[in-house]
């Protein structure tokens, strides 16, 4: 891998918005693979086709978007937890967002004024409100 591609590495932040009630088994399994066990948990992954496929499956329970290296380091600094061996845990526990979610709530896609699905770059604003 060249130095330029390592510098421009994109990360996808995924935040679970909805709880565990009435969730299909395969969706719940995918959420566990993404380390999203509870509401307001956030995980960060390198952007790849396999991660995008999992996000497509759970889009009705999470919100996600591309974040910069600065936002990822801010998450690690403010909400990073270490396990017994001293390694960083694969998820971040966030607070509910100050000012709430978008106007139409947590059952409507982001493009229609809700909170679910792909936010693109606007995920940074939500993460900052949840820190």
C-alpha positions as CSV (number, residue, x, y, z in Angstrom):
1,X,0.0,0.0,0.0
2,X,1.4,3.4,-0.9
3,X,1.8,6.3,1.4
4,X,-0.9,8.4,-0.3
5,X,-3.5,5.7,0.0
6,X,-2.7,5.3,3.7
7,X,-3.1,9.1,4.3
8,X,-6.4,9.2,2.4
9,X,-7.8,6.2,4.2
10,X,-11.6,6.7,4.7
11,X,-13.4,5.6,7.8
12,X,-17.1,4.9,8.2
13,X,-18.8,5.7,11.5
14,X,-21.9,3.7,12.4
15,X,-24.2,4.7,15.2
16,X,-27.1,2.5,16.4
17,X,-30.3,4.6,16.7
18,X,-33.0,2.0,17.3
19,X,-33.3,-0.6,20.1
20,X,-33.5,-4.4,20.0
21,X,-37.3,-4.9,20.0
22,X,-38.8,-6.7,17.0
23,X,-35.5,-7.0,15.1
24,X,-35.1,-9.9,12.7
25,X,-32.4,-12.4,13.6
26,X,-30.1,-11.8,10.7
27,X,-30.2,-8.1,11.3
28,X,-29.4,-8.5,15.0
29,X,-26.5,-10.8,14.0
30,X,-25.2,-8.1,11.6
31,X,-25.5,-5.5,14.3
32,X,-23.4,-7.7,16.7
33,X,-20.8,-8.1,14.0
34,X,-20.6,-4.3,13.8
35,X,-20.2,-4.2,17.6
36,X,-23.5,-2.2,18.0
37,X,-25.1,-4.0,21.0
38,X,-27.1,-1.1,22.4
39,X,-28.6,2.2,21.3
40,X,-26.1,5.1,21.0
41,X,-23.2,2.8,20.5
42,X,-20.8,3.9,17.7
43,X,-18.2,1.8,15.8
44,X,-15.7,3.0,13.2
45,X,-14.5,0.8,10.3
46,X,-12.3,1.3,7.2
47,X,-14.5,1.9,4.2
48,X,-14.8,-1.3,2.3
49,X,-17.4,-3.2,0.1
50,X,-18.0,-5.8,2.9
51,X,-18.8,-3.1,5.5
52,X,-21.0,-1.3,3.0
53,X,-22.9,-4.5,2.4
54,X,-23.5,-4.9,6.2
55,X,-24.7,-1.3,6.4
56,X,-27.2,-1.8,3.6
57,X,-28.7,-4.7,5.6
58,X,-29.0,-2.7,8.9
59,X,-29.8,0.7,7.4
60,X,-33.2,0.8,9.2
61,X,-31.6,0.6,12.6
62,X,-28.4,2.7,12.3
63,X,-27.1,6.0,10.8
64,X,-23.7,6.1,9.2
65,X,-21.3,8.3,7.2
66,X,-17.7,8.9,6.3
67,X,-15.6,10.6,8.9
68,X,-12.1,12.2,8.8
69,X,-9.1,11.1,10.7
70,X,-9.5,14.1,13.1
71,X,-13.1,13.1,14.0
72,X,-11.9,9.5,14.6
73,X,-9.1,10.7,16.9
74,X,-11.5,12.9,18.8
75,X,-13.8,9.9,19.4
76,X,-10.8,7.9,20.6
77,X,-9.7,10.7,22.9
78,X,-13.0,11.5,24.5
79,X,-14.9,8.1,24.5
80,X,-12.2,5.5,23.9
81,X,-12.3,2.7,26.5
82,X,-9.6,0.1,27.1
83,X,-10.2,-3.6,28.0
84,X,-8.3,-5.6,30.6
85,X,-5.3,-6.1,28.3
86,X,-5.1,-2.4,27.6
87,X,-6.4,-2.5,24.0
88,X,-9.0,-0.1,22.7
89,X,-12.5,-1.5,22.7
90,X,-14.1,-1.8,19.2
91,X,-17.0,0.5,20.1
92,X,-17.7,3.9,21.7
93,X,-20.5,4.6,24.1
94,X,-22.1,7.9,23.2
95,X,-24.7,10.1,24.9
96,X,-28.0,10.9,23.3
97,X,-27.6,13.9,21.0
98,X,-28.0,17.4,22.4
99,X,-31.0,18.9,20.7
100,X,-32.4,15.4,19.8
101,X,-32.4,13.6,16.5
102,X,-33.8,15.2,13.4
103,X,-37.3,16.6,13.2
104,X,-39.1,13.5,11.9
105,X,-37.5,11.1,14.4
106,X,-35.8,7.7,14.4
107,X,-38.1,5.8,12.0
108,X,-37.6,7.9,8.9
109,X,-34.6,8.0,6.6
110,X,-32.2,10.9,6.8
111,X,-33.0,12.0,3.2
112,X,-36.7,12.5,4.2
113,X,-35.9,14.5,7.4
114,X,-35.4,11.6,9.8
115,X,-32.3,10.1,11.5
116,X,-31.8,6.7,9.8
117,X,-29.4,5.6,6.9
118,X,-26.6,7.3,5.1
119,X,-25.7,10.9,6.2
120,X,-22.5,11.3,4.3
121,X,-20.3,14.0,5.8
122,X,-23.0,15.2,8.2
123,X,-22.3,12.3,10.6
124,X,-19.6,14.5,12.1
125,X,-22.2,17.0,13.3
126,X,-24.2,14.2,15.0
127,X,-21.1,12.7,16.6
128,X,-20.1,16.1,18.0
129,X,-23.6,16.5,19.6
130,X,-23.3,13.1,21.1
131,X,-19.8,13.5,22.7
